């Protein structure tokens, strides 16, 4: 009897964590979009927080440096906490461009931002601890689940550009073990105002004065600033440690080149924070094996050491991203002025525009009533041939009418096509 065949009648048991983990809503939507594209439909796919390398290639100097490192056979294990050359380059970048002073032993390198976030959660959050984070936001719910922790979701409002305030967080501060914040924010492309972030920092510092007096575990802040270099117009990026130096004891950053250099597939990210925490994260990542490849690390070190080239690349990519964001924003404002029930928040940073489709209750040409947000999303995709991500995919209410529109994969000429398609689709509604 053969033992190689899979018996489909056997109910294979897995861990409780694996059994109950939730897949990505974005990936689910992307699969639906890709299926339409395979069938030959012309769909504007504005869902993925990524770049089309043919439209937004990585810096040419970085590409050459990566190839050179592979030709030099730099293919063995990297240092567990990251190559010293790269940590030194990151330290220089942070000091000269980010207004942050971190020594090389306060920085750990990983294979992008995701393992950094995972390591932060594992280093700071025990089973049953409470993680507080605003929604919409990216993946905090999943990392909380992976840590068997409790989550407290703070639903934010368009009036404050979907950024949380100290008043929003205050009711939960005493029970919190980790606050997870992101600015510029994925999915909104909006940023903290200086005053709002200062008030949050002051609240965390005040809480830790109490905890330090009693020996209780401190309240930590995970600050994801992976998009900090991609600000537009007069927008200024603020970070907790520059605003309140005492926050250096309690802040662990998420950072890297994935977004600033359009290098999502190069997989070079880093974290900086208190040395003890960074050391523990290094140990965790050592066992996970979530290192950035050695060649990419060495090449990134060479590239980041030349801040003139870095600045030049940023000027160019920010201009191209901003042209698209502003184009879409003006397009939505035109649709709004024409009487359609749409809106958008002015772009500030990152590669995202926050847009609104207040279409619940409207009727399509065939008499179908758009009752739910999934109904609206499907109509925009089917009739408008435009794919965007509803905020409920980022933890917001399932009836939210707000969406993330990502410009990293679109050409500038696509803007008019998208707005035109949406206009035609909206005209058909009653």
Phi, psi and omega in degrees: 000131180289138178249009183269340183285146177275126178273107183287352180275348180278128177272096183289129181268139177232178180294158177300322180298313181292323182297325188253003181291145184258134177286170182282128176294328181293316179296323178298315179293320180299323179296320178295319179296313181299326178295320178294318180297320178299329181278002176096004179285144176272105182239133174273105185268101182247033185267321194274135177279060187220178179243145168278113185298339178282338179261319180235077179288157174293163178306137181300323180294323178292317179300314179297320181294321178297314179299318180298321180292323176292322178293338176271009176063038177274069188237011177266185183301138171278170173300145187301325180261008181111151181297134182305323180299320182286319179298325177293319180293321177295317178302317179294315179301313182298320183288317187271339180238339186250001179058038180225138183244100179233131178283165184298330180275005173251015182231136174233139180260143177215175182281062182099182184284332185298309178295331175298312180297316179302315182293324177298313179299315182293328182281334189244341189245121175271162175303131180090349176294165182251127176249126181251131178206151178280157170230142007287145172200164189267115162068003178301325179298321182288320179292326175296316179298316180299339181260005182055039180255170177267140179248139173240113182265129178253107181284123182263173188236154177296334179298333178248027178058027179064021174261138181284157176242168176299323179297324178295321186275334190306317181300342186247001189294322184293330183263354185280146172250331178215134170252128182249115181235157181217130175204128351305144191271130165265114030251005194269335186073018178253170189224163175289138164283148184306312183299317182295317180290323177299318181294322177295316179299315180300322179293318178295318179297318179297318179295322182285336171300316179295316184290321179295330180288336183252356181080011180284150178302136185293160172270122184253157177241121169267120184244106182271112180237038185300337181258013192298332181281346185259059174265153185234149178062228181269005182296135178241134178274134177241147175231155187299320187287324177291324180284321181223094184307332179295340180291350179298334178289338191234003184249133173237125186266153169245128186203176179158187182258001188306316184262316184298326181251016181054035190247048184298327181271353178284333172063058173234110177229170178206164174228148173227146183178192178304138187305319181300317181291317179299320178298318179293321177298320178301316180297318179297313182294331177299317181284330177284329182076029185269049180277152166286143180303144185300316182299316179295324178296311182296320179294320178296324178298316179298315183292313184290342178288342178257085186291339176294316177294320178301312180298319181296317179297316181298318179303318182290310184291324179295322178296317181292318178295315182297322178302318180290314181299314180294321178300313178294320180300313179297322178298316179293323178293327176294316177298319178297317180295334178280357176102001178282151186273067178227165178199173177203151176263135183306135183292144179235323187195176177065206183240022188238147171238133177272119183234157183232138171235100181269068188252004180301130179094349179281160186244136180279174182299331180267011175090004179282132179269130177278092187274327188236168176298318174302326176298315181296314181301317180294322180294316179300321180287312185288316186267322181268347182058036179234126181251120176224168188252123177291149182296339178295341175290347178246023173094355180287173180302145182293342179261010178298140180262009184260151186221157170261129174246120183255134185254004186292344182245005185253151173273157183300323180291346178291337184303309181297323178296317179297311182297321177297315178299316181295320179301314180297319181292319182291329179296335184278351181273150178239000000 
